[in-house]
């Protein structure tokens, strides 16, 4: 099993909406991928609930059966659309993939 975790810091303001609107769209867009990419076994998207200066704003936790399934997800055209939007509205991001 491959675990894929990503966290983003969202811009405070952006031409596509305020921070709250951007986070809502990211959550909805990522959750929509579950319906079109069958390789996704588990996916959770959560908004940060603490105020530490080192905190990120939104996190993705997902699971895939294999590295090949994760690669299929990453290369899927619908994922690419979501990823392009997220890259436009984020100030920073971190990612980790690991096998269990």
C-alpha positions in Angstrom: 0.0 0.0 0.0 1.3 3.5 -0.9 0.3 6.4 1.3 0.3 9.9 -0.4 0.1 12.9 1.8 0.2 16.6 0.6 -0.2 19.8 2.6 -0.7 23.3 1.2 -0.4 26.8 2.5 -3.0 28.8 0.6 -2.6 32.4 -0.6 -4.5 34.9 1.6 -6.1 36.4 -1.4 -6.1 35.5 -5.1 -7.9 36.7 -8.2 -9.9 33.4 -8.1 -11.3 34.0 -4.6 -10.5 34.5 -0.9 -8.7 31.9 1.1 -11.8 30.3 2.4 -13.3 30.0 -1.1 -10.1 28.6 -2.4 -9.9 25.9 0.3 -13.5 25.0 -0.3 -12.9 24.6 -4.1 -9.7 22.5 -3.5 -11.6 20.2 -1.1 -14.5 19.8 -3.6 -12.2 19.3 -6.6 -10.0 16.7 -4.9 -13.1 14.8 -3.5 -14.5 14.8 -7.1 -11.5 12.8 -8.2 -12.7 9.8 -6.2 -15.5 9.4 -8.8 -13.3 9.4 -11.9 -10.0 7.8 -10.8 -10.6 4.2 -9.7 -7.0 3.7 -8.5 -7.8 5.9 -5.4 -8.5 3.5 -2.6 -8.9 6.1 0.2 -8.9 9.9 0.1 -9.5 12.4 2.9 -9.1 16.2 2.6 -9.1 18.2 5.8 -8.8 21.9 6.7 -6.4 22.9 9.4 -7.9 23.7 12.8 -5.0 25.2 14.7 -3.3 28.6 14.5 0.4 27.8 14.7 2.6 29.9 12.4 4.1 26.7 11.0 0.8 25.1 10.2 -0.4 24.4 6.7 -4.0 25.2 5.6 -5.3 22.1 4.0 -4.1 18.5 3.8 -4.7 15.5 1.5 -4.3 11.9 2.7 -4.8 9.2 0.1 -3.9 5.5 -0.4 -3.1 3.5 -3.5 -2.5 -0.3 -3.9 0.8 0.3 -5.7 3.3 2.9 -7.0 1.8 2.3 -10.5 -1.6 3.2 -9.2 -0.3 6.4 -7.6 1.5 7.2 -10.9 -1.8 6.7 -12.8 -3.5 9.1 -10.4 -0.8 11.7 -10.8 -0.9 11.5 -14.6 -4.7 11.4 -14.9 -6.0 14.4 -16.9 -8.6 15.3 -14.2 -5.9 15.2 -11.5 -3.8 17.5 -13.7 -6.6 20.0 -13.9 -7.0 20.1 -10.1 -3.2 20.2 -9.5 -2.8 23.2 -11.9 -5.5 25.2 -10.0 -3.9 24.3 -6.6 -0.4 25.4 -7.8 -1.9 28.7 -8.9 -3.3 29.5 -5.4 -0.7 28.1 -3.0 2.2 29.8 -1.3 3.9 26.5 -0.2 3.4 22.8 -0.3 4.9 19.6 1.1 4.4 16.0 0.0 5.4 12.6 1.2 4.8 9.2 -0.3 5.6 6.0 1.6 5.0 2.3 1.4 3.4 0.2 4.1 
